[in-house]
Amino acid sequence: MNGFEWLDKLRLVPDPFSRKKKMRIFMLTGSLNPDDYKLATENYSDVITGFRIKPLIESIFTDIVQHYF
């Protein structure tokens, strides 16, 4: 299962208490394919907070934490 497939499954999980809205999901990928970025940001913007390219370096991690947590 890839990340997009996992996000599709997540959408199917019942959420009677609206907890999914509080989740922060960042897609971390090694793909440099611009189609993956487009797919993530256009088709999955309801479930992902951000999209980052590997490697996850300290400055990127710090930026995510400071802005979203």
N, CA, C and O atoms as a Tripos MOL2 file, in Angstrom:
@<TRIPOS>MOLECULE
protein
  276   275    69     0     0
PROTEIN
NO_CHARGES

@<TRIPOS>ATOM
      1 N           0.8440   -1.1700    0.0000 N.3       1 MET1
      2 CA          0.0000    0.0000    0.0000 C.3       1 MET1
      3 C           0.8940    1.2390    0.0000 C.2       1 MET1
      4 O           1.8110    1.3500    0.8140 O.2       1 MET1
      5 N           0.6250    2.1580   -0.9060 N.am      2 ASN2
      6 CA          1.3890    3.3960   -0.9160 C.3       2 ASN2
      7 C           0.6510    4.4720   -0.1060 C.2       2 ASN2
      8 O          -0.4260    4.2200    0.4340 O.2       2 ASN2
      9 N           1.2250    5.6390   -0.0300 N.am      3 GLY3
     10 CA          0.6340    6.7080    0.7760 C.3       3 GLY3
     11 C          -0.7270    7.1580    0.2780 C.2       3 GLY3
     12 O          -1.6080    7.4680    1.0800 O.2       3 GLY3
     13 N          -0.9090    7.1990   -1.0310 N.am      4 PHE4
     14 CA         -2.2010    7.6040   -1.5760 C.3       4 PHE4
     15 C          -3.2750    6.5650   -1.2460 C.2       4 PHE4
     16 O          -4.4080    6.9150   -0.9150 O.2       4 PHE4
     17 N          -2.9130    5.3090   -1.3380 N.am      5 GLU5
     18 CA         -3.8590    4.2430   -0.9830 C.3       5 GLU5
     19 C          -4.2290    4.3280    0.4970 C.2       5 GLU5
     20 O          -5.3880    4.1310    0.8630 O.2       5 GLU5
     21 N          -3.2480    4.6210    1.3400 N.am      6 TRP6
     22 CA         -3.5190    4.7570    2.7760 C.3       6 TRP6
     23 C          -4.4670    5.9230    3.0360 C.2       6 TRP6
     24 O          -5.3790    5.8090    3.8550 O.2       6 TRP6
     25 N          -4.2590    7.0390    2.3490 N.am      7 LEU7
     26 CA         -5.1510    8.1890    2.5160 C.3       7 LEU7
     27 C          -6.5650    7.8600    2.0610 C.2       7 LEU7
     28 O          -7.5350    8.3170    2.6660 O.2       7 LEU7
     29 N          -6.6870    7.0740    1.0040 N.am      8 ASP8
     30 CA         -8.0190    6.6310    0.5590 C.3       8 ASP8
     31 C          -8.7020    5.8180    1.6500 C.2       8 ASP8
     32 O          -9.8940    5.9930    1.9020 O.2       8 ASP8
     33 N          -7.9520    4.9300    2.2980 N.am      9 LYS9
     34 CA         -8.5070    4.1250    3.3950 C.3       9 LYS9
     35 C          -8.8930    5.0130    4.5760 C.2       9 LYS9
     36 O          -9.9290    4.7990    5.2050 O.2       9 LYS9
     37 N          -8.0670    6.0010    4.8720 N.am     10 LEU10
     38 CA         -8.3530    6.9080    5.9750 C.3      10 LEU10
     39 C          -9.6750    7.6430    5.7470 C.2      10 LEU10
     40 O         -10.4480    7.8400    6.6840 O.2      10 LEU10
     41 N          -9.9240    8.0340    4.5400 N.am     11 ARG11
     42 CA        -11.1870    8.7160    4.2240 C.3      11 ARG11
     43 C         -12.4050    7.8500    4.5370 C.2      11 ARG11
     44 O         -13.4780    8.3700    4.8430 O.2      11 ARG11
     45 N         -12.2410    6.5380    4.4600 N.am     12 LEU12
     46 CA        -13.3580    5.6180    4.6930 C.3      12 LEU12
     47 C         -13.6210    5.3410    6.1760 C.2      12 LEU12
     48 O         -14.6660    4.7920    6.5270 O.2      12 LEU12
     49 N         -12.6940    5.7110    7.0320 N.am     13 VAL13
     50 CA        -12.8560    5.4520    8.4610 C.3      13 VAL13
     51 C         -13.9380    6.3810    9.0160 C.2      13 VAL13
     52 O         -13.8640    7.5980    8.8430 O.2      13 VAL13
     53 N         -14.9380    5.8060    9.6790 N.am     14 PRO14
     54 CA        -15.9760    6.6520   10.2750 C.3      14 PRO14
     55 C         -15.3610    7.6240   11.2880 C.2      14 PRO14
     56 O         -14.4080    7.2890   11.9910 O.2      14 PRO14
     57 N         -15.9160    8.8080   11.3430 N.am     15 ASP15
     58 CA        -15.3810    9.8460   12.2260 C.3      15 ASP15
     59 C         -16.5340   10.5800   12.9290 C.2      15 ASP15
     60 O         -16.7560   11.7660   12.6850 O.2      15 ASP15
     61 N         -17.2660    9.8710   13.8020 N.am     16 PRO16
     62 CA        -18.4520   10.4830   14.4110 C.3      16 PRO16
     63 C         -18.1340   11.6680   15.3290 C.2      16 PRO16
     64 O         -19.0170   12.4820   15.5990 O.2      16 PRO16
     65 N         -16.9090   11.7790   15.8070 N.am     17 PHE17
     66 CA        -16.5490   12.8740   16.7060 C.3      17 PHE17
     67 C         -15.6730   13.9310   16.0360 C.2      17 PHE17
     68 O         -15.1010   14.7820   16.7170 O.2      17 PHE17
     69 N         -15.5630   13.8830   14.7130 N.am     18 SER18
     70 CA        -14.7900   14.8550   13.9110 C.3      18 SER18
     71 C         -13.3360   14.9840   14.3750 C.2      18 SER18
     72 O         -12.7920   16.0880   14.4200 O.2      18 SER18
     73 N         -12.7260   13.8830   14.7110 N.am     19 ARG19
     74 CA        -11.3280   13.8980   15.1550 C.3      19 ARG19
     75 C         -10.3500   14.0050   13.9900 C.2      19 ARG19
     76 O          -9.2260   14.4750   14.1670 O.2      19 ARG19
     77 N         -10.7590   13.5800   12.8240 N.am     20 LYS20
     78 CA         -9.8460   13.6520   11.6680 C.3      20 LYS20
     79 C          -9.4820   15.0950   11.3350 C.2      20 LYS20
     80 O          -8.3870   15.3600   10.8410 O.2      20 LYS20
     81 N         -10.3860   16.0190   11.6010 N.am     21 LYS21
     82 CA        -10.1120   17.4260   11.3140 C.3      21 LYS21
     83 C          -8.9540   17.9630   12.1540 C.2      21 LYS21
     84 O          -8.3070   18.9380   11.7710 O.2      21 LYS21
     85 N          -8.6970   17.3330   13.2870 N.am     22 LYS22
     86 CA         -7.6220   17.7750   14.1790 C.3      22 LYS22
     87 C          -6.2860   17.1310   13.8390 C.2      22 LYS22
     88 O          -5.2440   17.5540   14.3410 O.2      22 LYS22
     89 N          -6.3110   16.1100   12.9870 N.am     23 MET23
     90 CA         -5.0800   15.4080   12.6190 C.3      23 MET23
     91 C          -4.2250   16.2640   11.6990 C.2      23 MET23
     92 O          -4.7480   17.0310   10.8900 O.2      23 MET23
     93 N          -2.9200   16.1340   11.8220 N.am     24 ARG24
     94 CA         -1.9790   16.8000   10.9370 C.3      24 ARG24
     95 C          -1.1530   15.7160   10.2520 C.2      24 ARG24
     96 O          -0.3250   15.0650   10.8900 O.2      24 ARG24
     97 N          -1.3760   15.5270    8.9730 N.am     25 ILE25
     98 CA         -0.6780   14.4990    8.2080 C.3      25 ILE25
     99 C           0.2020   15.1900    7.1720 C.2      25 ILE25
    100 O          -0.2690   16.0000    6.3740 O.2      25 ILE25
    101 N           1.4730   14.8570    7.2020 N.am     26 PHE26
    102 CA          2.4250   15.3750    6.2270 C.3      26 PHE26
    103 C           2.9080   14.2250    5.3690 C.2      26 PHE26
    104 O           3.3780   13.2130    5.8880 O.2      26 PHE26
    105 N           2.7960   14.3720    4.0790 N.am     27 MET27
    106 CA          3.2740   13.3480    3.1680 C.3      27 MET27
    107 C           4.7670   13.5740    2.9620 C.2      27 MET27
    108 O           5.1900   14.6300    2.4920 O.2      27 MET27
    109 N           5.5460   12.5790    3.3170 N.am     28 LEU28
    110 CA          6.9980   12.6150    3.1580 C.3      28 LEU28
    111 C           7.3530   11.6020    2.0760 C.2      28 LEU28
    112 O           7.0790   10.4100    2.2210 O.2      28 LEU28
    113 N           7.9620   12.0740    0.9940 N.am     29 THR29
    114 CA          8.1920   11.2020   -0.1540 C.3      29 THR29
    115 C           9.5910   11.3900   -0.7340 C.2      29 THR29
    116 O          10.2190   12.4380   -0.5830 O.2      29 THR29
    117 N          10.0360   10.3730   -1.3800 N.am     30 GLY30
    118 CA         11.2920   10.4460   -2.1160 C.3      30 GLY30
    119 C          11.0420   10.7430   -3.5830 C.2      30 GLY30
    120 O          11.9860   10.8800   -4.3600 O.2      30 GLY30
    121 N           9.7780   10.8430   -3.9660 N.am     31 SER31
    122 CA          9.4120   11.0710   -5.3620 C.3      31 SER31
    123 C           9.6390   12.5230   -5.7590 C.2      31 SER31
    124 O           9.2140   13.4420   -5.0590 O.2      31 SER31
    125 N          10.3000   12.7190   -6.8690 N.am     32 LEU32
    126 CA         10.4750   14.0540   -7.4320 C.3      32 LEU32
    127 C           9.5050   14.2980   -8.5870 C.2      32 LEU32
    128 O           9.6040   15.3030   -9.2910 O.2      32 LEU32
    129 N           8.5810   13.3810   -8.7700 N.am     33 ASN33
    130 CA          7.5980   13.4660   -9.8440 C.3      33 ASN33
    131 C           6.5970   14.5860   -9.5210 C.2      33 ASN33
    132 O           5.8950   14.5060   -8.5130 O.2      33 ASN33
    133 N           6.5240   15.6130  -10.3530 N.am     34 PRO34
    134 CA          5.5840   16.7120  -10.0850 C.3      34 PRO34
    135 C           4.1200   16.2640  -10.0600 C.2      34 PRO34
    136 O           3.2770   16.9160   -9.4440 O.2      34 PRO34
    137 N           3.8250   15.1520  -10.7320 N.am     35 ASP35
    138 CA          2.4540   14.6300  -10.7090 C.3      35 ASP35
    139 C           2.0580   14.1650   -9.3100 C.2      35 ASP35
    140 O           0.8940   14.2800   -8.9250 O.2      35 ASP35
    141 N           3.0160   13.6410   -8.5480 N.am     36 ASP36
    142 CA          2.7280   13.2160   -7.1810 C.3      36 ASP36
    143 C           2.3820   14.4180   -6.3050 C.2      36 ASP36
    144 O           1.4520   14.3600   -5.5010 O.2      36 ASP36
    145 N           3.1300   15.5010   -6.4640 N.am     37 TYR37
    146 CA          2.8380   16.7220   -5.7060 C.3      37 TYR37
    147 C           1.4550   17.2550   -6.0790 C.2      37 TYR37
    148 O           0.6720   17.6310   -5.2070 O.2      37 TYR37
    149 N           1.1660   17.2850   -7.3610 N.am     38 LYS38
    150 CA         -0.1240   17.7780   -7.8380 C.3      38 LYS38
    151 C          -1.2620   16.9110   -7.3000 C.2      38 LYS38
    152 O          -2.2680   17.4330   -6.8180 O.2      38 LYS38
    153 N          -1.1060   15.6070   -7.3790 N.am     39 LEU39
    154 CA         -2.1230   14.6880   -6.8730 C.3      39 LEU39
    155 C          -2.3540   14.8950   -5.3780 C.2      39 LEU39
    156 O          -3.4950   14.9640   -4.9220 O.2      39 LEU39
    157 N          -1.2670   14.9930   -4.6240 N.am     40 ALA40
    158 CA         -1.3800   15.1600   -3.1720 C.3      40 ALA40
    159 C          -2.0630   16.4700   -2.8050 C.2      40 ALA40
    160 O          -2.9650   16.4920   -1.9670 O.2      40 ALA40
    161 N          -1.6380   17.5480   -3.4240 N.am     41 THR41
    162 CA         -2.1520   18.8600   -3.0250 C.3      41 THR41
    163 C          -3.5290   19.1680   -3.5970 C.2      41 THR41
    164 O          -4.2680   19.9680   -3.0230 O.2      41 THR41
    165 N          -3.8820   18.5550   -4.7030 N.am     42 GLU42
    166 CA         -5.1980   18.8080   -5.2900 C.3      42 GLU42
    167 C          -6.2480   17.7890   -4.8500 C.2      42 GLU42
    168 O          -7.3800   18.1560   -4.5380 O.2      42 GLU42
    169 N          -5.8720   16.5170   -4.8270 N.am     43 ASN43
    170 CA         -6.8620   15.4780   -4.5440 C.3      43 ASN43
    171 C          -6.9190   15.0490   -3.0760 C.2      43 ASN43
    172 O          -7.8840   14.4130   -2.6500 O.2      43 ASN43
    173 N          -5.9040   15.3910   -2.3180 N.am     44 TYR44
    174 CA         -5.8550   14.9410   -0.9170 C.3      44 TYR44
    175 C          -5.7050   16.0960    0.0630 C.2      44 TYR44
    176 O          -5.3240   15.8880    1.2150 O.2      44 TYR44
    177 N          -5.9990   17.2960   -0.3800 N.am     45 SER45
    178 CA         -5.8410   18.4560    0.5020 C.3      45 SER45
    179 C          -6.7930   18.4020    1.6920 C.2      45 SER45
    180 O          -6.5820   19.0960    2.6870 O.2      45 SER45
    181 N          -7.8320   17.5870    1.5990 N.am     46 ASP46
    182 CA         -8.7600   17.4400    2.7190 C.3      46 ASP46
    183 C          -8.1920   16.5720    3.8360 C.2      46 ASP46
    184 O          -8.6940   16.6080    4.9600 O.2      46 ASP46
    185 N          -7.1510   15.7930    3.5440 N.am     47 VAL47
    186 CA         -6.5910   14.9010    4.5750 C.3      47 VAL47
    187 C          -5.1170   15.1490    4.8860 C.2      47 VAL47
    188 O          -4.6360   14.7200    5.9350 O.2      47 VAL47
    189 N          -4.3950   15.8270    4.0060 N.am     48 ILE48
    190 CA         -2.9900   16.1020    4.3260 C.3      48 ILE48
    191 C          -2.7920   17.5810    4.6250 C.2      48 ILE48
    192 O          -3.4560   18.4500    4.0590 O.2      48 ILE48
    193 N          -1.8750   17.8320    5.5140 N.am     49 THR49
    194 CA         -1.5350   19.1990    5.8960 C.3      49 THR49
    195 C          -0.3930   19.7170    5.0350 C.2      49 THR49
    196 O          -0.3340   20.9080    4.7270 O.2      49 THR49
    197 N           0.5100   18.8280    4.6480 N.am     50 GLY50
    198 CA          1.6530   19.2640    3.8670 C.3      50 GLY50
    199 C           2.2890   18.1320    3.0970 C.2      50 GLY50
    200 O           1.9800   16.9570    3.2970 O.2      50 GLY50
    201 N           3.1810   18.5180    2.2160 N.am     51 PHE51
    202 CA          3.8740   17.5820    1.3290 C.3      51 PHE51
    203 C           5.3380   17.9710    1.3410 C.2      51 PHE51
    204 O           5.6820   19.1040    1.0040 O.2      51 PHE51
    205 N           6.1980   17.0500    1.7230 N.am     52 ARG52
    206 CA          7.6310   17.3300    1.8060 C.3      52 ARG52
    207 C           8.4220   16.2510    1.0750 C.2      52 ARG52
    208 O           8.0140   15.0910    1.0160 O.2      52 ARG52
    209 N           9.5600   16.6570    0.5190 N.am     53 ILE53
    210 CA         10.4630   15.7320   -0.1650 C.3      53 ILE53
    211 C          11.5500   15.2880    0.8180 C.2      53 ILE53
    212 O          12.0760   16.0900    1.5900 O.2      53 ILE53
    213 N          11.8700   13.9970    0.7700 N.am     54 LYS54
    214 CA         12.9540   13.4670    1.6080 C.3      54 LYS54
    215 C          14.2790   14.0160    1.1300 C.2      54 LYS54
    216 O          14.3940   14.3640   -0.0460 O.2      54 LYS54
    217 N          15.2550   14.1090    1.9560 N.am     55 PRO55
    218 CA         15.2740   13.6820    3.3490 C.3      55 PRO55
    219 C          14.6230   14.7310    4.2430 C.2      55 PRO55
    220 O          14.6200   15.9230    3.9370 O.2      55 PRO55
    221 N          14.0780   14.2540    5.3480 N.am     56 LEU56
    222 CA         13.4980   15.1480    6.3410 C.3      56 LEU56
    223 C          14.6390   15.6570    7.2130 C.2      56 LEU56
    224 O          15.1030   14.9730    8.1250 O.2      56 LEU56
    225 N          15.0770   16.8700    6.9090 N.am     57 ILE57
    226 CA         16.1860   17.4550    7.6620 C.3      57 ILE57
    227 C          15.6400   18.2580    8.8320 C.2      57 ILE57
    228 O          14.4530   18.5780    8.8830 O.2      57 ILE57
    229 N          16.5030   18.5720    9.7500 N.am     58 GLU58
    230 CA         16.0890   19.2370   10.9820 C.3      58 GLU58
    231 C          15.3350   20.5420   10.7330 C.2      58 GLU58
    232 O          14.3450   20.8140   11.4120 O.2      58 GLU58
    233 N          15.7730   21.3400    9.7890 N.am     59 SER59
    234 CA         15.1070   22.6300    9.5440 C.3      59 SER59
    235 C          13.6730   22.4490    9.0390 C.2      59 SER59
    236 O          12.7890   23.2270    9.3990 O.2      59 SER59
    237 N          13.4390   21.4390    8.2180 N.am     60 ILE60
    238 CA         12.0850   21.1680    7.7350 C.3      60 ILE60
    239 C          11.2190   20.6810    8.8860 C.2      60 ILE60
    240 O          10.0790   21.1200    9.0430 O.2      60 ILE60
    241 N          11.7650   19.7690    9.6920 N.am     61 PHE61
    242 CA         11.0310   19.2590   10.8430 C.3      61 PHE61
    243 C          10.6810   20.3980   11.8090 C.2      61 PHE61
    244 O           9.5520   20.4810   12.2930 O.2      61 PHE61
    245 N          11.6360   21.2560   12.0800 N.am     62 THR62
    246 CA         11.4160   22.3880   12.9860 C.3      62 THR62
    247 C          10.3430   23.3180   12.4290 C.2      62 THR62
    248 O           9.4890   23.7950   13.1760 O.2      62 THR62
    249 N          10.3790   23.5740   11.1380 N.am     63 ASP63
    250 CA          9.3760   24.4190   10.4970 C.3      63 ASP63
    251 C           7.9830   23.8260   10.6650 C.2      63 ASP63
    252 O           7.0380   24.5420   10.9960 O.2      63 ASP63
    253 N           7.8520   22.5360   10.4410 N.am     64 ILE64
    254 CA          6.5520   21.8620   10.5920 C.3      64 ILE64
    255 C           6.0570   22.0000   12.0280 C.2      64 ILE64
    256 O           4.9080   22.3790   12.2560 O.2      64 ILE64
    257 N           6.9020   21.6990   12.9770 N.am     65 VAL65
    258 CA          6.5110   21.7670   14.3920 C.3      65 VAL65
    259 C           6.1070   23.1890   14.7750 C.2      65 VAL65
    260 O           5.0830   23.3800   15.4320 O.2      65 VAL65
    261 N           6.8770   24.1700   14.3830 N.am     66 GLN66
    262 CA          6.5830   25.5530   14.7600 C.3      66 GLN66
    263 C           5.2780   26.0610   14.1520 C.2      66 GLN66
    264 O           4.5480   26.8120   14.7970 O.2      66 GLN66
    265 N           4.9850   25.6630   12.9390 N.am     67 HIS67
    266 CA          3.7900   26.1770   12.2680 C.3      67 HIS67
    267 C           2.5160   25.4010   12.5620 C.2      67 HIS67
    268 O           1.4250   25.9630   12.4640 O.2      67 HIS67
    269 N           2.6240   24.1350   12.9180 N.am     68 TYR68
    270 CA          1.4190   23.3120   13.0340 C.3      68 TYR68
    271 C           1.1660   22.7050   14.4090 C.2      68 TYR68
    272 O           0.1040   22.1270   14.6450 O.2      68 TYR68
    273 N           2.1460   22.8310   15.3330 N.am     69 PHE69
    274 CA          1.9320   22.1930   16.6440 C.3      69 PHE69
    275 C           2.1980   23.1470   17.7810 C.2      69 PHE69
    276 O           2.0650   22.7710   18.9460 O.2      69 PHE69
@<TRIPOS>BOND
     1     1     2 1
     2     2     3 1
     3     3     4 2
     4     3     5 am
     5     5     6 1
     6     6     7 1
     7     7     8 2
     8     7     9 am
     9     9    10 1
    10    10    11 1
    11    11    12 2
    12    11    13 am
    13    13    14 1
    14    14    15 1
    15    15    16 2
    16    15    17 am
    17    17    18 1
    18    18    19 1
    19    19    20 2
    20    19    21 am
    21    21    22 1
    22    22    23 1
    23    23    24 2
    24    23    25 am
    25    25    26 1
    26    26    27 1
    27    27    28 2
    28    27    29 am
    29    29    30 1
    30    30    31 1
    31    31    32 2
    32    31    33 am
    33    33    34 1
    34    34    35 1
    35    35    36 2
    36    35    37 am
    37    37    38 1
    38    38    39 1
    39    39    40 2
    40    39    41 am
    41    41    42 1
    42    42    43 1
    43    43    44 2
    44    43    45 am
    45    45    46 1
    46    46    47 1
    47    47    48 2
    48    47    49 am
    49    49    50 1
    50    50    51 1
    51    51    52 2
    52    51    53 am
    53    53    54 1
    54    54    55 1
    55    55    56 2
    56    55    57 am
    57    57    58 1
    58    58    59 1
    59    59    60 2
    60    59    61 am
    61    61    62 1
    62    62    63 1
    63    63    64 2
    64    63    65 am
    65    65    66 1
    66    66    67 1
    67    67    68 2
    68    67    69 am
    69    69    70 1
    70    70    71 1
    71    71    72 2
    72    71    73 am
    73    73    74 1
    74    74    75 1
    75    75    76 2
    76    75    77 am
    77    77    78 1
    78    78    79 1
    79    79    80 2
    80    79    81 am
    81    81    82 1
    82    82    83 1
    83    83    84 2
    84    83    85 am
    85    85    86 1
    86    86    87 1
    87    87    88 2
    88    87    89 am
    89    89    90 1
    90    90    91 1
    91    91    92 2
    92    91    93 am
    93    93    94 1
    94    94    95 1
    95    95    96 2
    96    95    97 am
    97    97    98 1
    98    98    99 1
    99    99   100 2
   100    99   101 am
   101   101   102 1
   102   102   103 1
   103   103   104 2
   104   103   105 am
   105   105   106 1
   106   106   107 1
   107   107   108 2
   108   107   109 am
   109   109   110 1
   110   110   111 1
   111   111   112 2
   112   111   113 am
   113   113   114 1
   114   114   115 1
   115   115   116 2
   116   115   117 am
   117   117   118 1
   118   118   119 1
   119   119   120 2
   120   119   121 am
   121   121   122 1
   122   122   123 1
   123   123   124 2
   124   123   125 am
   125   125   126 1
   126   126   127 1
   127   127   128 2
   128   127   129 am
   129   129   130 1
   130   130   131 1
   131   131   132 2
   132   131   133 am
   133   133   134 1
   134   134   135 1
   135   135   136 2
   136   135   137 am
   137   137   138 1
   138   138   139 1
   139   139   140 2
   140   139   141 am
   141   141   142 1
   142   142   143 1
   143   143   144 2
   144   143   145 am
   145   145   146 1
   146   146   147 1
   147   147   148 2
   148   147   149 am
   149   149   150 1
   150   150   151 1
   151   151   152 2
   152   151   153 am
   153   153   154 1
   154   154   155 1
   155   155   156 2
   156   155   157 am
   157   157   158 1
   158   158   159 1
   159   159   160 2
   160   159   161 am
   161   161   162 1
   162   162   163 1
   163   163   164 2
   164   163   165 am
   165   165   166 1
   166   166   167 1
   167   167   168 2
   168   167   169 am
   169   169   170 1
   170   170   171 1
   171   171   172 2
   172   171   173 am
   173   173   174 1
   174   174   175 1
   175   175   176 2
   176   175   177 am
   177   177   178 1
   178   178   179 1
   179   179   180 2
   180   179   181 am
   181   181   182 1
   182   182   183 1
   183   183   184 2
   184   183   185 am
   185   185   186 1
   186   186   187 1
   187   187   188 2
   188   187   189 am
   189   189   190 1
   190   190   191 1
   191   191   192 2
   192   191   193 am
   193   193   194 1
   194   194   195 1
   195   195   196 2
   196   195   197 am
   197   197   198 1
   198   198   199 1
   199   199   200 2
   200   199   201 am
   201   201   202 1
   202   202   203 1
   203   203   204 2
   204   203   205 am
   205   205   206 1
   206   206   207 1
   207   207   208 2
   208   207   209 am
   209   209   210 1
   210   210   211 1
   211   211   212 2
   212   211   213 am
   213   213   214 1
   214   214   215 1
   215   215   216 2
   216   215   217 am
   217   217   218 1
   218   218   219 1
   219   219   220 2
   220   219   221 am
   221   221   222 1
   222   222   223 1
   223   223   224 2
   224   223   225 am
   225   225   226 1
   226   226   227 1
   227   227   228 2
   228   227   229 am
   229   229   230 1
   230   230   231 1
   231   231   232 2
   232   231   233 am
   233   233   234 1
   234   234   235 1
   235   235   236 2
   236   235   237 am
   237   237   238 1
   238   238   239 1
   239   239   240 2
   240   239   241 am
   241   241   242 1
   242   242   243 1
   243   243   244 2
   244   243   245 am
   245   245   246 1
   246   246   247 1
   247   247   248 2
   248   247   249 am
   249   249   250 1
   250   250   251 1
   251   251   252 2
   252   251   253 am
   253   253   254 1
   254   254   255 1
   255   255   256 2
   256   255   257 am
   257   257   258 1
   258   258   259 1
   259   259   260 2
   260   259   261 am
   261   261   262 1
   262   262   263 1
   263   263   264 2
   264   263   265 am
   265   265   266 1
   266   266   267 1
   267   267   268 2
   268   267   269 am
   269   269   270 1
   270   270   271 1
   271   271   272 2
   272   271   273 am
   273   273   274 1
   274   274   275 1
   275   275   276 2
@<TRIPOS>SUBSTRUCTURE
     1 MET1         2 RESIDUE 1 A MET
     2 ASN2         6 RESIDUE 1 A ASN
     3 GLY3        10 RESIDUE 1 A GLY
     4 PHE4        14 RESIDUE 1 A PHE
     5 GLU5        18 RESIDUE 1 A GLU
     6 TRP6        22 RESIDUE 1 A TRP
     7 LEU7        26 RESIDUE 1 A LEU
     8 ASP8        30 RESIDUE 1 A ASP
     9 LYS9        34 RESIDUE 1 A LYS
    10 LEU10       38 RESIDUE 1 A LEU
    11 ARG11       42 RESIDUE 1 A ARG
    12 LEU12       46 RESIDUE 1 A LEU
    13 VAL13       50 RESIDUE 1 A VAL
    14 PRO14       54 RESIDUE 1 A PRO
    15 ASP15       58 RESIDUE 1 A ASP
    16 PRO16       62 RESIDUE 1 A PRO
    17 PHE17       66 RESIDUE 1 A PHE
    18 SER18       70 RESIDUE 1 A SER
    19 ARG19       74 RESIDUE 1 A ARG
    20 LYS20       78 RESIDUE 1 A LYS
    21 LYS21       82 RESIDUE 1 A LYS
    22 LYS22       86 RESIDUE 1 A LYS
    23 MET23       90 RESIDUE 1 A MET
    24 ARG24       94 RESIDUE 1 A ARG
    25 ILE25       98 RESIDUE 1 A ILE
    26 PHE26      102 RESIDUE 1 A PHE
    27 MET27      106 RESIDUE 1 A MET
    28 LEU28      110 RESIDUE 1 A LEU
    29 THR29      114 RESIDUE 1 A THR
    30 GLY30      118 RESIDUE 1 A GLY
    31 SER31      122 RESIDUE 1 A SER
    32 LEU32      126 RESIDUE 1 A LEU
    33 ASN33      130 RESIDUE 1 A ASN
    34 PRO34      134 RESIDUE 1 A PRO
    35 ASP35      138 RESIDUE 1 A ASP
    36 ASP36      142 RESIDUE 1 A ASP
    37 TYR37      146 RESIDUE 1 A TYR
    38 LYS38      150 RESIDUE 1 A LYS
    39 LEU39      154 RESIDUE 1 A LEU
    40 ALA40      158 RESIDUE 1 A ALA
    41 THR41      162 RESIDUE 1 A THR
    42 GLU42      166 RESIDUE 1 A GLU
    43 ASN43      170 RESIDUE 1 A ASN
    44 TYR44      174 RESIDUE 1 A TYR
    45 SER45      178 RESIDUE 1 A SER
    46 ASP46      182 RESIDUE 1 A ASP
    47 VAL47      186 RESIDUE 1 A VAL
    48 ILE48      190 RESIDUE 1 A ILE
    49 THR49      194 RESIDUE 1 A THR
    50 GLY50      198 RESIDUE 1 A GLY
    51 PHE51      202 RESIDUE 1 A PHE
    52 ARG52      206 RESIDUE 1 A ARG
    53 ILE53      210 RESIDUE 1 A ILE
    54 LYS54      214 RESIDUE 1 A LYS
    55 PRO55      218 RESIDUE 1 A PRO
    56 LEU56      222 RESIDUE 1 A LEU
    57 ILE57      226 RESIDUE 1 A ILE
    58 GLU58      230 RESIDUE 1 A GLU
    59 SER59      234 RESIDUE 1 A SER
    60 ILE60      238 RESIDUE 1 A ILE
    61 PHE61      242 RESIDUE 1 A PHE
    62 THR62      246 RESIDUE 1 A THR
    63 ASP63      250 RESIDUE 1 A ASP
    64 ILE64      254 RESIDUE 1 A ILE
    65 VAL65      258 RESIDUE 1 A VAL
    66 GLN66      262 RESIDUE 1 A GLN
    67 HIS67      266 RESIDUE 1 A HIS
    68 TYR68      270 RESIDUE 1 A TYR
    69 PHE69      274 RESIDUE 1 A PHE
